[in-house]
Structure formats: C-alpha cells, structure tokens
Amino acid sequence: MESAILSGKSKKDIQLLITLAEKMGIKGKFLTKDDLEDFGMAKAITEGKTGEFVDTDEFLKSLK
C-alpha cells in the first residue's frame, strides 16, 4: 500500500481531490489537526531513533 498526504488552503479543493481519488478506487479522508500532529510526532520519533542508550543525567544537564 502506498500513501500520500496532501494539504491546501481550500477545503473545497481538497474535497475535489478526495472525490476524484475515490472515483479512481483510491480511499481518501480528511485528517484532523490531531491526526497531523500524531503523524508528525511518530515521524520524529522514528527518525530520532538510534538504538543507543542515553545517559539520563548527561541528557538532563545538556538541557540546562
């Protein structure tokens, strides 16, 4: 399965794209602001994941 996220200034234009996609047999839906924030957080976590452990004390000191 492949996916795409489209954003635009006009809800009407995005609705037109979703309608066109559905006529082509492609599922489409509007995402809420919370959905987009969740997606962004998941992406940041995945990109930041190194598999290495971080010394908690050193990390907290670096924040100060």
C-alpha positions in Angstrom: 0.0 0.0 0.0 1.2 3.5 -0.9 0.0 6.7 0.8 0.2 10.4 0.2 -0.7 13.4 2.3 -2.0 16.5 0.5 -2.6 19.9 2.1 -4.1 23.0 0.7 -5.7 26.3 1.6 -9.1 25.4 0.3 -11.2 22.6 1.9 -13.3 22.6 -1.4 -10.2 21.8 -3.5 -9.1 19.0 -1.2 -12.6 17.6 -1.2 -12.5 17.6 -5.0 -9.2 15.7 -4.9 -10.7 13.1 -2.5 -13.8 12.7 -4.7 -11.6 12.2 -7.7 -9.4 9.7 -5.9 -12.5 7.7 -4.7 -13.8 7.6 -8.3 -10.4 6.0 -9.2 -10.8 3.4 -6.5 -8.4 5.1 -4.1 -9.5 5.7 -0.5 -9.3 9.2 0.9 -10.2 11.1 4.0 -9.7 14.3 5.8 -7.2 14.4 8.6 -7.8 16.4 11.8 -5.2 18.6 13.3 -4.6 16.0 16.0 -4.1 13.3 13.3 -1.4 15.5 11.6 0.3 16.2 15.0 0.3 12.4 15.7 1.8 11.7 12.3 4.5 14.3 12.8 5.4 13.0 16.3 5.6 9.4 15.0 7.8 10.6 12.2 10.1 12.5 14.5 10.4 9.5 16.9 11.2 7.2 14.0 13.9 9.5 12.6 15.4 10.2 16.0 15.6 6.5 17.0 19.3 5.4 17.1 19.1 2.2 19.2 21.7 3.7 21.6 21.0 4.3 25.2 21.5 7.9 26.5 22.8 8.7 30.0 19.8 10.4 31.7 22.0 12.6 33.9 24.0 13.8 31.0 20.9 14.5 28.9 19.3 16.5 31.7 22.5 18.5 32.2 22.5 19.3 28.4 19.0 20.8 28.7 20.1 23.3 31.4 
